[in-house]
Amino acid sequence: MADVKKIATRESYGNALAELGDKYENLYVLDADLAAATKTGIFKKKFPDRHFDCGIAEANMMGVAAGLAATGKIPFASSFAMFAAGRAFEIVRNSIGYPHLNVKIGATHAGISVGEDGATHQCNEDIALMRTIPGMVIINPADDVEARAAVEAAIKYVGPVYMRFGRLAVPVFNDAATYKFELGKGIKLRDGNDITIVASGLMVNEAVNASDELKAMGINARVINIHTIKPIDREIILEAAAETGKIVTVEEHSIIGGLGSAVAEVVCAECPCRVVRIGVNDEFGHSGPAVDLLKEFGLSAENIVKTVKDVLGR
C-alpha cells in the first residue's frame, strides 16, 4: 500500500497565496517577522512588491491590513495563531471586525500540535476568541486540498475571515479533482445512524479512521467535517441530531468556545440530544513531540473510538 501524502496546512497556505497572486492582483500579504514559519515567504519570493514584513508588531500589522482593505486591497495578515488572535485581539475586534473590513487573517501554528514550542505558543483559544467578533468568518481546513480551496474562498468572500492552519504535516485525504469547498457548508464523509462524529481541522482524518474502526465492530458512525465553524452548517448538524440522537465532537482546541460549543448551541436550541466534546480540557499544554501530545490529550482515533463506545454503552 502506498504511503499517504502528508502536508502541513501552513504549507498549503503559503503555496495557495503564491498561486493565486497572479489571478488576484489586489492580493497583498503581511507578516510579522515569521514569513519562513508561516510560509508566506513563498509569496514574497514571487511577489516581493506585495509582501510586507511588519516586524514583531502584530497589532500594528492588523492596523496596516485594515488600512489596505479600506483602499480596496485584499490583505492577508499572517502570524502564529497565538499572536494573530491573542496578542492582536483588540485591533482585530475594533479595526477589522467593527467596520467589517475585507481583511483575511492567516493564523498558523494553532493547537497542541505546535509541539515543542510549548504552552505559550499552543493556542487552543483562538476559535473561541474569534467567534465572539460579530461578522467574523472562521475556517479550519482539514488537509492540503481543503486549505488551498479555503484560501481562494476567503478571497472571494467580502468581509473579515480568520483561517486556522497547522504546523504538523497531516494526511491529504481529499481528492483535488473532485473536492468542492462551500463556505458555511459541512461535508458528510461517512454515513451512519448509530452516532455522529463532528470534527474540524486535523481531527477530521482521525474521525474518519475512528469511524472505519467502529464499523469493523458493527458500529455505524456518521462523520461530518465542519471546515467553516462560523457560520456553522446548522442543517447538517440538526439532521445528524435527529437521525442519530448522539453526537461526539472532536477538535484540536479547547472544549470551551470552539467547535463543540458551537455544535451544542445549535443542538440545544433546536433538536436536543446528547453532545460529548473531545478537545483540550480546561488546561494549558506543554512542550513535547506533536504526535505524542495529540495522543496524550486524547486527540486521536483511539480515543474517539473509546468515547463513542462509552456514549453508546450508556
Phi, psi and omega in degrees: 000132182292147178293143178283132179291135180237133179219136175286138182293341174294326176295318179300319180300308181298316180295319180296317179300316181295321181290327184272351182301324179288322183289325182240096185289344179265013177276123179236150182234130177246149177216161183245062178064028182225028185301327180290322183280319181279350180072014174285351175298336177295317177292318181302320181296325183272326183229068184300331181282350181244016177239131181233124175269113183271004180075184181280070183209071188297321179297317177297320179301319179294325177293320177296318179299319178299318179296317178297318179297324180293341179260009176098359178278165174246093183272140172250109179268121190239136175189178174296148182305321180301324182271321182293318181266325185274293184298324185261014188305313185297322179288321177300316181295307189275327185262343180243308182291311184299313176275003179051056181275156186277060181254137176249130181253118178261100184258111181259176177056044179270154171080182181298330185290003169298334170074240189296343178292342171082185189301327182294334182251351180276092185275108178250014184240357189295319179296318179301316179296311183292330179297336182280349181272116181305133176082358180279124175272137182236123180239131180230085186289154187264333180207184183301314182298314181292322181295316179297317179295324181295324181297315179290325177298323178294322179297317183288333180282134179263108182145173183288137180226134175250120180247135186249122181234154184252162177273326185283135175293130183234155182300141174266110184246345177278149179268115183300332183286333185243347186292138177229122180267125176237117181303127178083004181246123175284166182234126176275115182263332176221141179260152180176155183240003180279322183193159178243135173250119178253123185228164179214152176064216184290352176281348180297314180297322177296322180294320178296315179298320179296318180299319179294321177295318181295323180299322178295340178266000181090013179251121181263102182258125174285139178239127179239128176265116176256092180278333177254105183279333174214120358286138183274151180281093183295323184298312183291328179287316180294324176297317179295319179298318182289323187270331181249335175075354180215137181228136171243124177258148180219129185208150175268067187196164175302145176288351178266114171086000182259219181300313181302318178295318181297317180294316181298323180296318179294312184294315182300322184284328190234334182206074186305130173205173182286131176235122178246129185256129171251127180180196176280123180289185185288071184203162176271158174278193175203171184288143177165166177301137186305313183297320179293320180294320179300317178293318181299322181270010175078017182264067185211160177301322180302315181286329176297315178301313180300316181294316179300315180297322178294315180297315180291328179294330179283000000 
